[in-house]
Amino acid sequence: MIAVSGIFGELGWASREMLEPENFETLHRGTGIGSVRTVGYFIYIISVFLLVNKSIYFYLYYLLIIYLIGFIGSVLYYKYGRETRKSSVL
């Protein structure tokens, strides 16, 4: 499970690197990307300390919940997000 988690986690990070800049206007791009990354790193750091003495089953359920939150976020963005395909980056 951890190997599969690593593969999907890395794909998520790679796609975020390419798509994240498109969602912020040039004037606010640095602040927007920094805010998104800060929240992600903060959640990761808290998770490391909270999960240190938990069982592998607890960790697997935790991952399942995180993936479900990500899936729900993806569906919401697909439905209500801003399409950037033909928009200018300026």
C-alpha distances in whole Angstrom, upper triangle without the diagonal:
4,5,5,6,9,10,11,12,14,15,16,18,20,21,22,24,26,27,27,31,32,32,34,38,39,41,38,35,35,35,32,30,30,30,27,25,26,25,21,22,24,21,18,21,21,18,17,20,20,16,17,18,16,14,10,11,13,10,8,11,12,10,11,14,14,13,15,18,17,18,21,22,22,24,26,27,27,30,32,31,33,33,34,34,38,39,40,38,42
4,5,5,6,9,10,10,12,14,15,16,18,20,21,22,25,25,26,29,31,30,32,36,37,39,36,33,32,32,30,27,28,28,24,23,24,23,19,19,21,18,16,18,19,15,15,18,18,14,15,17,15,13,10,12,13,10,9,12,12,9,12,15,14,13,16,18,17,18,21,22,22,24,27,27,27,30,32,30,33,33,33,34,38,38,39,37,40
4,5,5,6,9,10,11,13,14,15,17,19,20,21,23,24,25,28,30,30,32,36,37,39,36,33,32,33,31,28,28,28,25,23,25,24,21,21,23,21,18,20,22,18,18,21,21,18,19,20,19,17,14,15,17,14,12,15,16,12,14,17,16,15,18,20,18,19,23,23,22,25,27,27,27,30,32,31,33,32,32,33,36,37,38,36,39
4,5,5,6,8,10,11,12,14,16,17,18,20,22,23,24,27,28,28,31,34,35,38,35,32,31,32,30,27,28,28,24,23,25,24,20,21,23,21,18,21,22,19,19,22,22,19,20,22,20,18,15,15,17,14,12,14,15,11,12,15,14,12,15,17,16,16,20,20,19,22,24,24,24,27,29,28,30,30,30,30,34,35,36,34,38
4,6,5,6,8,10,10,12,14,15,16,18,20,21,21,25,26,26,28,32,33,35,32,29,29,29,27,24,24,24,21,19,21,20,16,17,19,17,14,17,18,15,15,19,19,16,18,19,18,17,13,14,15,11,10,12,12,8,10,13,11,9,13,15,13,14,17,18,17,20,22,22,23,26,27,26,28,28,28,29,33,33,35,33,36
4,6,5,6,9,10,10,12,14,15,16,19,20,20,23,25,25,27,31,32,34,31,28,27,28,26,23,23,24,20,18,20,20,16,16,19,17,14,17,19,16,15,19,19,17,18,20,19,19,15,17,17,14,13,16,14,11,13,16,13,12,16,17,15,16,20,20,19,22,24,23,24,27,28,27,28,28,28,29,32,33,34,31,34
4,5,5,6,9,10,11,12,14,16,17,18,20,23,24,24,27,30,31,33,31,28,27,28,26,23,24,25,21,20,22,22,18,18,21,20,17,20,22,19,19,23,23,20,22,24,23,22,18,19,20,17,15,18,17,13,15,17,15,13,16,18,15,16,20,19,18,21,23,22,22,26,27,25,27,26,26,26,30,31,32,30,33
4,5,5,6,9,10,11,12,14,16,16,17,21,22,22,24,28,29,31,29,26,26,26,24,21,22,23,19,18,20,19,16,17,20,18,16,19,21,18,19,22,22,20,22,24,22,22,19,19,19,16,14,16,15,11,12,14,12,10,13,14,11,12,16,16,14,17,19,19,19,22,24,22,24,24,24,24,28,28,30,28,31
4,5,5,6,9,10,11,13,15,15,16,19,21,20,23,26,27,29,26,23,23,24,21,18,19,20,16,15,17,16,12,14,16,14,12,16,17,15,16,19,19,18,19,22,21,21,18,19,18,15,14,16,14,11,12,14,11,10,13,14,11,13,16,15,14,18,20,19,19,23,24,22,23,24,24,24,28,28,29,27,30
4,5,5,6,9,10,11,13,14,15,18,20,20,22,26,26,28,26,23,22,23,21,18,19,20,17,15,18,18,14,15,18,17,14,17,20,18,18,21,22,20,22,25,24,24,21,22,22,18,17,19,18,14,16,18,15,13,17,17,14,15,19,18,16,20,22,20,21,24,25,23,24,24,23,23,27,27,28,26,29
4,5,5,6,8,10,11,12,14,17,18,18,21,24,25,28,25,22,22,24,21,18,20,21,17,16,19,19,15,17,20,19,17,20,22,20,21,24,25,23,25,28,26,26,23,24,24,20,19,21,19,16,17,18,15,13,16,16,13,14,17,16,14,17,19,18,18,21,23,20,21,21,20,20,24,25,26,24,27
4,5,5,6,9,10,10,11,15,16,16,18,22,23,25,23,20,20,21,18,15,17,17,14,13,16,15,12,14,17,16,14,18,20,18,19,23,23,22,24,27,25,25,23,23,22,19,18,19,17,14,15,16,13,11,14,13,10,11,14,13,11,15,16,15,15,19,20,17,19,19,18,19,23,23,24,22,25
4,6,5,6,9,10,10,13,15,15,17,21,21,23,21,18,17,18,16,13,14,15,12,11,14,14,11,12,15,15,13,16,19,17,18,22,22,21,23,26,25,26,24,25,24,20,20,21,19,16,18,18,14,13,17,16,12,15,17,15,14,18,19,17,18,21,22,19,20,20,19,20,23,23,24,21,24
4,5,5,7,9,10,13,14,15,18,21,21,24,21,18,18,20,18,14,16,18,15,13,17,17,14,15,19,19,17,20,22,21,22,25,26,25,27,30,29,29,26,27,27,23,23,24,22,19,20,21,18,16,19,19,15,16,19,17,15,19,20,18,18,22,22,19,20,19,18,18,22,22,22,20,23
4,5,5,6,8,11,12,13,15,19,19,22,20,17,18,19,16,14,16,17,14,14,17,17,15,17,20,19,18,22,24,22,23,27,27,26,28,31,30,30,28,28,28,24,23,24,22,19,20,21,17,16,18,17,13,14,17,15,12,16,17,14,15,19,19,16,16,16,14,15,18,19,20,18,21
4,5,5,5,9,10,11,13,16,17,19,17,14,14,16,13,10,13,14,10,10,14,14,12,14,17,17,16,19,21,20,22,25,25,25,27,30,29,30,28,28,27,24,23,24,22,19,20,20,16,15,17,16,12,14,16,13,12,16,16,13,15,18,18,15,15,15,14,15,19,18,19,16,19
4,6,6,8,10,11,13,16,16,18,16,13,13,15,13,10,12,14,11,10,14,15,13,15,18,18,17,20,23,22,23,26,27,27,28,32,31,32,30,31,30,26,26,27,24,22,23,23,19,19,21,19,16,18,20,17,16,19,20,17,18,21,21,17,17,17,15,16,19,18,18,15,18
4,6,7,8,10,12,15,15,18,17,13,14,17,14,12,15,16,14,14,17,18,16,18,21,21,21,24,26,25,26,30,30,30,32,35,34,35,32,33,32,29,28,29,27,24,25,25,22,20,22,21,17,19,21,18,16,19,19,16,17,20,20,16,16,15,12,13,16,15,15,13,16
4,6,6,7,10,13,14,17,15,12,14,15,13,11,14,15,12,13,17,17,16,18,21,21,21,24,26,25,27,30,30,30,32,35,34,35,33,33,32,29,28,28,26,23,24,24,20,19,20,19,15,16,18,15,13,16,16,13,13,17,16,13,12,11,9,11,14,13,14,12,15
4,5,6,8,11,12,14,12,9,11,12,9,7,10,11,9,10,14,14,13,15,18,18,19,21,23,23,25,28,28,28,30,34,33,34,32,32,31,28,28,28,25,23,24,23,19,19,20,18,15,17,18,14,13,16,16,13,14,17,16,12,12,12,11,13,16,14,15,12,15
4,5,6,8,8,11,10,6,9,11,9,7,11,12,11,12,15,16,16,18,20,21,22,24,26,26,28,30,31,32,33,37,36,37,36,36,34,31,31,31,29,26,28,27,23,23,24,22,19,20,21,18,17,20,19,15,17,20,18,14,13,13,10,13,14,12,12,9,11
4,6,8,9,12,11,9,12,13,11,10,14,15,13,15,18,19,18,21,23,23,24,27,28,28,30,33,33,34,36,39,38,39,37,37,36,33,32,32,30,28,28,27,24,23,24,22,19,20,21,17,16,18,17,13,15,17,16,12,10,9,7,9,11,9,9,7,10
4,7,9,12,10,8,11,12,9,9,13,13,11,14,16,16,17,19,21,21,23,25,26,27,29,31,32,32,35,38,37,38,36,36,34,32,31,31,28,26,27,25,22,22,22,20,17,18,18,15,14,16,15,11,13,15,13,9,8,9,7,11,13,10,11,9,12
4,6,8,6,5,8,9,6,8,11,11,11,13,16,16,17,19,21,22,23,25,27,28,30,32,32,33,35,39,38,39,38,38,36,33,33,33,30,28,29,28,24,24,25,22,20,21,21,17,17,19,18,14,17,18,16,12,10,12,10,13,15,12,11,9,10
4,5,5,6,9,10,9,11,13,14,14,17,19,19,21,23,24,25,27,29,30,31,33,35,36,37,39,42,41,43,42,42,40,37,37,37,34,32,33,31,28,28,29,26,23,25,25,21,21,23,21,17,19,21,18,14,12,13,11,14,14,11,9,7,7
4,6,5,8,10,10,11,13,15,16,17,19,21,22,23,25,26,28,29,31,32,34,36,37,38,40,43,43,44,43,43,41,39,39,39,36,34,35,34,30,30,31,28,26,28,27,24,23,26,24,20,22,24,21,18,15,16,13,16,16,12,10,7,6
4,6,8,9,10,12,13,14,16,18,19,20,22,23,25,27,28,29,31,32,34,36,37,38,40,44,43,45,44,45,42,40,40,40,37,35,36,35,31,32,32,29,27,29,29,25,25,27,25,22,24,26,23,20,17,19,16,19,19,15,13,10,8
4,6,5,6,9,10,11,12,14,15,17,19,20,21,23,24,26,27,29,31,32,33,35,37,40,40,42,41,41,39,36,37,36,33,32,33,31,28,28,29,26,24,26,26,22,22,25,23,20,22,24,21,18,16,18,16,19,19,16,15,12,11
4,6,5,6,8,10,11,12,14,16,17,18,20,22,23,24,26,27,29,31,32,33,35,38,38,40,38,39,37,34,34,34,31,30,31,29,26,26,27,24,22,24,24,21,21,23,22,18,21,23,20,17,15,17,14,17,18,15,14,10,10
4,5,5,6,8,10,11,12,14,16,16,18,20,21,22,24,26,27,29,30,31,33,36,36,38,37,38,36,33,34,34,31,29,31,29,26,27,28,25,23,26,26,22,22,25,24,21,23,26,23,20,19,20,18,20,21,19,17,13,13
4,6,5,6,9,10,10,12,14,15,16,18,20,21,22,24,26,27,28,30,32,35,35,37,37,37,35,32,33,33,29,28,30,28,25,26,27,24,22,25,25,21,22,25,23,20,23,25,22,19,18,21,19,22,23,20,19,16,16
4,5,5,6,9,10,11,13,14,15,17,19,20,22,23,25,27,27,29,31,34,34,36,35,35,33,30,31,30,27,26,27,25,22,23,24,21,19,21,21,17,18,21,19,16,19,21,19,16,15,17,16,19,21,18,17,14,15
4,5,5,6,8,10,11,12,14,16,17,18,20,21,23,25,26,27,29,32,32,34,32,33,31,28,29,29,26,24,26,24,21,21,23,20,18,20,21,17,18,21,19,17,19,22,20,16,16,18,16,19,21,19,18,15,16
4,6,5,6,9,10,10,12,14,15,16,18,20,21,23,24,26,27,31,31,33,32,33,31,28,29,29,25,24,26,25,21,22,24,21,19,22,23,19,20,23,22,20,23,25,23,20,19,21,20,23,25,22,21,18,19
4,5,5,6,9,10,11,12,14,15,17,18,20,22,23,24,26,30,29,32,31,32,29,26,28,27,24,23,25,23,19,21,22,19,17,21,20,17,19,22,20,18,21,23,21,18,18,21,20,23,25,23,22,19,20
4,6,5,6,9,10,11,13,15,16,17,19,21,21,23,25,28,27,29,28,29,27,24,25,24,21,20,21,20,16,17,19,15,14,17,17,14,15,18,17,15,18,20,18,16,17,19,18,21,23,21,22,19,20
4,5,5,6,8,10,10,12,14,15,17,19,20,21,23,26,26,28,27,28,26,23,24,24,20,19,21,20,16,17,19,17,15,18,19,16,17,20,20,18,21,23,22,19,20,21,20,23,25,24,23,20,22
4,5,5,6,9,10,10,12,14,15,17,18,20,21,25,25,27,27,28,25,23,24,24,20,20,22,20,17,19,21,18,17,20,21,18,19,23,21,20,23,25,24,21,22,24,23,26,29,27,26,23,24
4,6,5,6,9,10,11,12,14,16,16,18,20,23,23,25,25,26,23,20,22,21,18,17,19,17,14,16,18,15,14,18,18,15,17,20,19,18,21,23,21,19,21,23,23,26,29,27,27,24,25
4,5,5,6,9,10,11,13,15,15,16,18,22,21,23,22,23,21,18,19,19,15,14,17,15,12,14,16,13,12,16,16,14,16,19,18,17,20,23,22,19,21,23,23,25,28,27,27,24,26
4,5,5,6,9,10,11,13,14,15,17,20,20,23,22,23,21,18,20,20,17,16,19,17,14,16,19,16,15,19,20,18,19,23,22,21,24,26,25,23,24,26,26,28,31,29,29,26,28
4,5,5,6,9,10,11,12,14,16,19,19,22,22,23,20,18,20,20,16,16,19,17,14,17,19,16,16,20,20,18,20,24,23,22,25,27,26,24,26,28,28,30,33,31,32,28,30
4,6,5,6,9,10,10,12,14,17,17,19,19,20,17,15,17,16,13,13,15,13,11,14,16,13,13,17,18,16,18,21,21,20,24,25,25,23,25,27,28,30,33,32,32,29,31
4,5,5,6,9,10,10,12,16,15,18,17,18,16,13,15,16,12,12,15,14,11,14,16,14,14,18,19,18,19,22,22,22,25,27,27,25,27,29,28,31,34,33,33,30,32
4,5,5,7,9,10,11,15,15,18,18,20,17,15,17,18,14,15,18,17,14,17,20,18,18,21,22,21,23,26,26,25,28,30,30,28,30,32,31,34,37,35,35,32,34
4,6,5,6,9,10,13,14,17,17,19,16,14,17,17,13,14,17,15,14,17,19,17,18,21,22,21,23,26,25,25,28,30,30,28,30,33,33,35,38,37,37,34,36
4,5,5,6,8,11,11,14,14,15,12,10,13,13,9,11,14,13,11,14,16,15,16,19,20,19,22,24,24,25,27,29,29,28,30,32,32,35,38,37,37,35,37
4,6,5,6,10,10,13,13,15,13,11,14,15,12,12,16,16,14,17,19,18,19,22,23,22,24,27,27,28,30,32,32,31,33,34,35,37,40,39,39,36,38
4,6,6,9,10,13,15,17,14,12,16,16,13,15,18,17,16,19,21,20,21,24,25,25,27,30,30,30,33,35,34,33,35,37,37,40,43,41,42,39,41
4,6,8,8,12,13,14,11,10,14,14,11,13,16,15,14,18,19,18,20,23,23,23,26,28,28,29,32,33,33,32,35,37,37,40,43,42,42,40,41
4,6,5,8,9,11,8,7,11,11,9,11,14,14,13,16,18,18,19,22,23,23,25,28,28,29,31,33,33,32,35,37,37,39,43,42,43,40,42
4,6,9,10,13,11,9,13,14,12,14,17,17,17,20,22,22,23,25,27,27,29,31,32,32,34,36,37,36,38,40,40,42,45,44,45,42,44
4,7,9,12,10,10,13,15,13,15,18,18,19,21,23,23,25,27,28,29,31,33,34,35,37,39,39,38,41,42,43,45,48,47,48,46,48
4,7,8,6,7,10,11,10,13,15,15,16,19,20,21,22,24,26,26,28,30,31,32,34,36,37,36,39,41,41,43,47,46,47,45,47
4,5,5,6,9,10,11,13,14,16,17,19,20,21,23,24,26,27,29,30,32,33,35,36,37,37,40,41,42,44,47,47,48,46,48
4,5,5,6,9,10,10,12,14,15,16,18,20,21,22,24,26,27,28,30,31,33,34,36,35,38,39,40,41,45,45,46,44,47
4,5,5,6,8,10,11,12,14,15,16,18,20,21,23,24,26,27,29,30,31,33,34,34,37,38,40,41,45,45,46,44,47
4,5,5,6,9,10,11,12,14,15,17,18,20,21,23,24,26,27,29,30,32,33,33,36,37,38,40,44,43,45,43,45
4,5,5,6,9,10,10,12,14,15,16,18,20,21,22,24,26,27,28,30,31,31,34,35,36,37,41,41,42,40,42
4,5,5,6,9,10,10,12,14,15,16,18,20,21,22,24,25,27,28,30,30,33,34,35,36,40,40,41,39,42
4,5,5,6,9,10,10,12,14,15,16,18,20,21,22,24,25,27,28,28,32,33,34,36,39,39,41,39,42
4,5,5,6,9,10,11,12,14,15,17,18,20,21,23,24,26,27,27,30,31,32,34,38,37,39,37,39
4,5,5,6,8,10,10,12,14,15,16,18,20,21,22,24,25,25,28,29,30,31,35,35,36,34,37
4,5,5,6,9,10,10,12,14,15,16,18,20,21,22,24,24,27,28,30,31,35,35,37,35,38
4,5,5,6,9,10,11,12,14,15,16,18,20,21,22,22,26,27,29,31,34,34,36,34,37
4,5,5,6,9,10,11,12,14,15,16,18,20,21,20,23,25,26,28,31,31,33,31,34
4,5,5,6,9,10,10,12,14,15,16,18,20,19,22,23,25,26,30,30,32,30,33
4,5,5,6,8,10,10,12,14,15,16,18,18,22,23,25,26,30,30,32,31,34
4,5,5,6,9,10,11,12,14,15,16,16,20,21,23,25,28,28,30,29,31
4,5,5,6,9,10,10,12,14,15,14,17,19,20,22,25,25,27,26,29
4,5,5,6,9,10,10,12,14,14,17,18,20,21,25,25,28,27,30
4,5,5,6,9,10,11,12,13,16,18,20,22,25,25,28,27,30
4,5,5,6,8,10,10,10,13,15,17,20,23,22,25,23,26
4,5,5,6,9,10,9,12,13,15,17,20,20,23,22,25
4,5,5,6,9,9,13,14,16,18,21,21,24,24,27
4,5,5,6,7,11,13,16,18,21,20,23,23,25
4,5,5,4,8,10,12,14,17,17,20,19,22
4,6,6,8,9,12,13,16,17,20,20,23
4,6,9,10,14,15,18,18,21,22,24
4,7,9,12,15,17,16,19,20,22
4,6,9,12,14,14,16,16,19
4,6,9,11,10,13,13,15
4,6,8,8,11,12,15
4,6,5,8,9,12
4,6,9,10,13
4,7,9,12
4,7,9
4,5
4
